């Protein structure tokens, strides 16, 4: 598996790698025009891999779902596991037809990296979004830290197949600017850099989303995020991915909503008290997160005010049972391979898989 360490994780120098990306984006803009200028964008064409419509940022404001809400955690390039999770959620059948009625599905990010089926998975999710809407439901996706890493040029967790799937975009790369990168990896970088065709597609997805009485994000929330404003967080992330803006410090460090791990492991009483204040301010009952894989399936903390749904679905983590969250009115359940399972009724420490960005 070929890896690339072009830039570093936020803890290891976030602003230094933003500088690297900014210099590379300049050459990318020269190739395809201003990424944020709709006049320069054309419909997708096989002969022009950089041409892709730029979706508008979706779901800035709270979503009111009339029926059940299903939440699915990290997918990491595994289409087979993803289809199994959606079937477990009872929203698609074996032929991938929507059977969920007015159900709303929230996928909390980290579709990218580690797996070999990233592009088929991305395209499958885009198609299912349209299928769900036509069927009376909805699919909302969030950006996780691995989406942010790819847009930032951090490709350390991309597989060989993941590079090959985007190789066509290399024809637009400036060889002089990207000469230090192996030729086979240039297409991936160009596709996901700010303003790139796939970065613009990711720009349609928020970092934080409220659906009914639940707030969803990939990693976690802090009082700073709430003070800054969730809508502003989403707007800035989208603008950065489009190549038309920059990230504020609240989005540019290891406490960003897609990096924060406060609630991913054992949670202190003080952290739970902080969360209570956040939930009260947002007028919601619970925080639903992915990011930190949980051994044993969906887990709960802070008297069920935190629900952790990253269950290591991808085959990267081995063979783990499909496990998703269902919220139906006041009833919160865990669906495992199509069957509801009991959940804890009080806050308990939960063992998790550590050491994975």
C-alpha positions as CSV (number, residue, x, y, z in Angstrom):
1,X,0.0,0.0,0.0
2,X,1.5,3.3,-1.1
3,X,1.2,6.2,1.3
4,X,2.0,9.8,1.0
5,X,3.1,12.2,3.8
6,X,2.8,15.5,1.9
7,X,1.4,17.3,4.9
8,X,0.9,16.7,8.6
9,X,-2.1,16.2,11.0
10,X,-3.3,19.3,12.8
11,X,-1.4,18.4,16.0
12,X,1.8,18.3,14.1
13,X,1.6,21.7,12.5
14,X,-1.7,22.6,10.8
15,X,-0.7,26.1,9.5
16,X,2.5,24.8,8.0
17,X,0.6,22.4,5.8
18,X,-2.0,25.0,4.9
19,X,0.9,27.0,3.4
20,X,2.0,24.0,1.3
21,X,-1.6,23.6,0.0
22,X,-2.0,27.3,-0.7
23,X,1.1,27.3,-3.0
24,X,-0.1,24.2,-4.8
25,X,-3.7,25.5,-5.2
26,X,-2.3,28.6,-7.1
27,X,-1.1,26.4,-10.0
28,X,-4.4,24.4,-9.9
29,X,-6.4,27.6,-10.3
30,X,-4.3,28.5,-13.3
31,X,-5.3,25.2,-14.9
32,X,-9.1,25.4,-14.5
33,X,-10.0,29.0,-13.7
34,X,-11.4,30.4,-10.5
35,X,-12.9,27.4,-8.6
36,X,-15.6,29.5,-7.1
37,X,-16.6,31.1,-10.4
38,X,-19.7,29.3,-11.7
39,X,-19.1,30.7,-15.2
40,X,-16.0,28.7,-15.5
41,X,-17.7,25.4,-14.6
42,X,-19.2,23.1,-17.2
43,X,-21.2,19.9,-17.0
44,X,-19.2,16.7,-16.4
45,X,-17.7,15.3,-19.5
46,X,-15.5,12.2,-20.1
47,X,-12.9,14.3,-21.9
48,X,-12.6,16.9,-19.1
49,X,-12.1,15.2,-15.8
50,X,-11.9,18.5,-13.9
51,X,-15.4,19.6,-15.1
52,X,-17.9,19.0,-12.4
53,X,-20.9,20.9,-11.3
54,X,-20.5,22.6,-7.9
55,X,-23.3,21.6,-5.6
56,X,-24.5,24.3,-3.2
57,X,-23.8,23.7,0.5
58,X,-26.7,21.6,1.8
59,X,-28.4,21.6,5.2
60,X,-27.1,24.7,6.8
61,X,-30.2,25.0,9.0
62,X,-31.8,22.4,11.2
63,X,-33.6,19.6,9.4
64,X,-37.1,18.6,10.6
65,X,-37.7,15.0,9.9
66,X,-41.3,13.7,10.1
67,X,-40.3,10.1,10.6
68,X,-37.4,8.0,11.8
69,X,-33.8,9.2,11.7
70,X,-31.0,6.7,11.1
71,X,-27.3,7.5,11.7
72,X,-24.4,5.6,10.1
73,X,-20.8,6.0,11.1
74,X,-17.4,5.9,9.3
75,X,-17.3,4.0,6.0
76,X,-13.7,4.3,4.9
77,X,-13.9,3.2,1.2
78,X,-15.9,0.0,1.7
79,X,-18.9,0.0,-0.5
80,X,-19.9,-3.6,0.4
81,X,-20.0,-2.7,4.1
82,X,-21.9,0.5,3.3
83,X,-24.6,-1.3,1.5
84,X,-24.9,-3.7,4.4
85,X,-25.3,-0.8,6.8
86,X,-28.0,0.8,4.8
87,X,-29.8,-2.5,4.5
88,X,-29.5,-2.9,8.3
89,X,-31.1,0.6,8.5
90,X,-34.1,-0.8,6.6
91,X,-33.9,2.0,4.0
92,X,-32.8,0.0,1.0
93,X,-33.4,-3.5,-0.3
94,X,-31.0,-5.9,-1.9
95,X,-31.3,-4.1,-5.2
96,X,-30.4,-0.7,-3.6
97,X,-34.0,0.5,-4.1
98,X,-35.3,3.0,-1.4
99,X,-37.8,1.3,0.9
100,X,-37.3,3.8,3.8
101,X,-40.3,6.0,3.1
102,X,-39.8,9.3,4.8
103,X,-36.8,8.1,6.8
104,X,-33.8,10.5,7.1
105,X,-30.3,9.0,7.1
106,X,-27.3,10.9,8.4
107,X,-23.8,9.6,7.5
108,X,-21.3,11.3,9.8
109,X,-18.3,11.5,7.5
110,X,-15.0,9.6,6.8
111,X,-16.2,8.1,3.6
112,X,-12.6,8.5,2.3
113,X,-9.3,6.6,2.9
114,X,-8.2,3.1,4.0
115,X,-10.5,1.2,1.6
116,X,-10.2,0.4,-2.1
117,X,-13.7,1.4,-3.2
118,X,-13.7,5.1,-2.4
119,X,-14.8,6.4,-5.8
120,X,-17.5,3.8,-6.4
121,X,-18.7,4.5,-2.8
122,X,-18.8,8.3,-3.4
123,X,-20.8,7.8,-6.6
124,X,-23.1,5.3,-4.9
125,X,-23.9,7.7,-2.1
126,X,-24.6,10.5,-4.5
127,X,-27.0,8.3,-6.5
128,X,-28.7,7.2,-3.3
129,X,-29.2,10.8,-2.2
130,X,-31.3,11.3,-5.3
131,X,-33.1,7.9,-4.9
132,X,-33.9,8.7,-1.2
133,X,-35.3,12.1,-2.2
134,X,-37.5,10.6,-4.9
135,X,-38.7,8.0,-2.4
136,X,-39.8,10.6,0.1
137,X,-36.8,10.4,2.4
138,X,-33.4,12.0,2.6
139,X,-29.7,11.2,2.9
140,X,-27.4,13.8,4.6
141,X,-23.7,13.4,4.6
142,X,-21.2,15.2,6.8
143,X,-17.5,15.9,6.2
144,X,-15.1,14.0,8.6
145,X,-11.5,14.5,9.3
146,X,-10.4,12.3,6.4
147,X,-12.4,14.4,3.9
148,X,-10.6,17.4,5.3
149,X,-7.2,15.7,5.2
150,X,-7.7,14.9,1.5
151,X,-8.6,18.5,0.7
152,X,-5.6,19.6,2.7
153,X,-3.4,17.3,0.6
154,X,-2.7,14.7,3.4
155,X,-2.9,11.5,1.4
156,X,-1.2,9.2,3.9
157,X,-4.2,6.8,4.2
158,X,-5.0,6.5,0.5
159,X,-4.5,3.0,-1.0
160,X,-3.0,2.2,-4.3
161,X,-6.5,1.7,-5.7
162,X,-7.5,5.0,-4.2
163,X,-4.8,6.8,-6.2
164,X,-5.6,4.9,-9.4
165,X,-9.3,5.7,-9.2
166,X,-8.5,9.4,-9.7
167,X,-5.5,9.1,-12.0
168,X,-7.4,10.8,-14.9
169,X,-7.2,14.2,-13.1
170,X,-3.4,14.2,-13.4
171,X,-3.6,15.6,-17.0
172,X,-4.5,18.9,-15.4
173,X,-1.7,19.0,-13.0
174,X,1.2,21.4,-13.3
175,X,4.2,19.0,-13.4
176,X,6.6,21.7,-12.2
177,X,4.6,22.4,-9.1
178,X,3.9,18.7,-8.3
179,X,7.3,17.2,-9.4
180,X,8.0,15.8,-5.9
181,X,4.9,13.7,-6.0
182,X,4.9,10.3,-7.8
183,X,3.1,10.6,-11.1
184,X,0.6,7.9,-10.1
185,X,-0.5,10.1,-7.1
186,X,-0.9,13.4,-8.8
187,X,-4.4,12.9,-10.1
188,X,-5.7,12.2,-6.5
189,X,-4.1,15.4,-5.3
190,X,-5.5,17.6,-8.0
191,X,-9.0,16.1,-7.6
192,X,-9.2,16.9,-4.0
193,X,-7.3,20.1,-3.5
194,X,-9.3,23.2,-2.6
195,X,-11.3,24.1,-5.7
196,X,-10.7,20.7,-7.3
197,X,-13.6,18.8,-8.8
198,X,-14.0,16.4,-5.9
199,X,-13.3,19.0,-3.3
200,X,-16.2,21.1,-4.7
201,X,-18.4,18.1,-4.4
202,X,-17.4,17.6,-0.8
203,X,-18.1,21.3,-0.2
204,X,-21.8,20.5,-0.4
205,X,-21.7,18.7,2.9
206,X,-21.6,20.4,6.3
207,X,-19.4,19.7,9.4
208,X,-22.4,19.9,11.8
209,X,-26.0,19.2,11.3
210,X,-29.1,19.3,13.5
211,X,-31.9,17.0,12.8
212,X,-35.0,17.3,15.1
213,X,-33.6,17.0,18.7
214,X,-30.1,15.6,17.8
215,X,-26.9,17.3,16.7
216,X,-24.6,15.4,14.4
217,X,-20.9,15.9,13.8
218,X,-17.9,13.7,13.0
219,X,-15.8,14.3,16.1
220,X,-17.3,16.5,18.8
221,X,-18.4,20.0,19.7
222,X,-17.0,22.6,22.1
223,X,-18.5,25.8,23.5
224,X,-16.2,27.7,21.0
225,X,-18.0,26.0,18.1
226,X,-21.4,27.1,19.4
227,X,-20.2,30.6,20.1
228,X,-18.7,30.8,16.6
229,X,-22.0,29.6,15.1
230,X,-22.7,26.3,13.5
231,X,-23.9,27.9,10.3
232,X,-20.7,29.9,10.1
233,X,-18.6,26.7,10.6
234,X,-20.3,25.0,7.7
235,X,-20.1,28.1,5.5
236,X,-16.3,28.5,6.1
237,X,-15.6,24.8,5.6
238,X,-17.5,24.9,2.3
239,X,-15.7,28.0,1.0
240,X,-12.3,26.5,1.8
241,X,-13.1,23.3,0.0
242,X,-14.3,25.4,-3.0
243,X,-11.0,27.3,-3.0
244,X,-12.7,30.6,-2.2
245,X,-11.9,31.0,1.5
246,X,-9.8,30.1,4.4
247,X,-10.4,28.3,7.7
248,X,-10.7,30.2,11.0
249,X,-8.7,28.8,13.9
250,X,-11.8,27.1,15.3
251,X,-11.8,24.9,12.2
252,X,-8.1,24.6,11.8
253,X,-6.9,22.6,14.8
254,X,-7.3,19.3,16.6
255,X,-10.4,20.7,18.4
256,X,-12.2,21.2,15.2
257,X,-15.6,19.4,15.0
258,X,-14.1,16.7,12.8
259,X,-11.0,16.2,14.9
260,X,-12.3,16.5,18.5
261,X,-12.2,13.2,20.5
262,X,-13.5,14.5,23.9
263,X,-16.5,12.2,23.7
264,X,-14.9,9.3,21.8
265,X,-13.4,7.5,24.8
266,X,-14.2,7.5,28.5
267,X,-15.8,10.8,29.3
268,X,-15.3,12.8,32.5
269,X,-18.1,14.3,34.6
270,X,-16.8,17.8,33.7
271,X,-17.0,17.0,30.0
272,X,-20.5,15.8,30.4
273,X,-21.4,19.0,32.2
274,X,-19.9,21.0,29.4
275,X,-21.9,19.0,26.9
276,X,-25.1,19.6,28.8
277,X,-24.6,23.3,28.4
278,X,-23.9,22.9,24.7
279,X,-27.1,20.8,24.2
280,X,-29.2,23.3,26.1
281,X,-27.8,26.2,24.1
282,X,-28.6,24.3,20.8
283,X,-32.0,23.2,22.1
284,X,-31.3,19.5,21.4
285,X,-31.2,16.3,23.5
286,X,-28.1,14.5,22.2
287,X,-24.8,14.6,20.3
288,X,-24.2,11.9,17.7
289,X,-20.6,11.3,16.6
290,X,-18.3,9.0,14.7
291,X,-14.5,9.3,14.4
292,X,-13.4,7.0,17.2
293,X,-14.1,3.3,16.5
294,X,-16.0,1.6,19.3
295,X,-15.5,-2.1,20.2
296,X,-18.8,-3.9,20.4
297,X,-20.9,-1.6,18.3
298,X,-22.7,1.7,18.9
299,X,-22.0,3.0,22.4
300,X,-23.4,5.7,24.8
301,X,-21.9,8.2,27.3
302,X,-23.1,11.1,29.5
303,X,-26.4,9.4,30.4
304,X,-27.1,8.7,26.7
305,X,-26.6,12.3,25.7
306,X,-23.6,11.2,23.6
307,X,-24.0,8.4,21.1
308,X,-20.9,7.0,19.3
309,X,-21.7,5.3,16.0
310,X,-18.3,4.6,14.4
311,X,-18.3,0.8,14.7
312,X,-15.4,0.0,12.3
313,X,-17.7,-0.9,9.4
314,X,-14.9,-0.9,6.9
315,X,-13.0,-4.2,6.3
316,X,-9.9,-2.2,7.2
317,X,-10.9,-2.9,10.8
318,X,-11.7,-6.6,10.2
319,X,-15.1,-8.2,10.0
320,X,-17.4,-6.3,12.3
321,X,-21.2,-6.7,12.5
322,X,-23.2,-3.9,10.9
323,X,-24.5,-1.6,13.6
324,X,-26.4,1.7,13.2
325,X,-28.4,4.1,15.3
326,X,-32.2,4.6,14.9
327,X,-34.0,7.6,16.5
328,X,-37.8,7.3,16.2
329,X,-39.5,10.1,18.1
330,X,-38.3,9.7,21.7
331,X,-37.2,6.1,21.1
332,X,-33.5,5.5,20.6
333,X,-32.5,2.1,19.4
334,X,-29.4,0.3,17.9
335,X,-30.0,-1.8,14.8
336,X,-27.6,-4.7,14.4
337,X,-28.0,-6.7,11.2
338,X,-31.6,-5.7,11.1
339,X,-32.4,-6.4,14.7
340,X,-32.8,-4.0,17.6
341,X,-30.5,-4.6,20.5
342,X,-30.6,-3.3,24.0
343,X,-28.6,-0.2,24.9
344,X,-27.0,0.9,28.2
345,X,-29.1,3.1,30.4
346,X,-26.4,4.9,32.3
347,X,-23.0,6.4,31.4
348,X,-20.2,3.8,31.3
349,X,-16.7,3.9,30.1
350,X,-16.3,2.4,26.6
351,X,-13.3,0.7,25.2
352,X,-12.3,2.1,21.8
353,X,-9.7,1.5,19.2
354,X,-7.1,4.2,19.6
355,X,-4.2,5.4,17.5
356,X,-6.1,6.0,14.2
357,X,-6.6,9.5,12.8
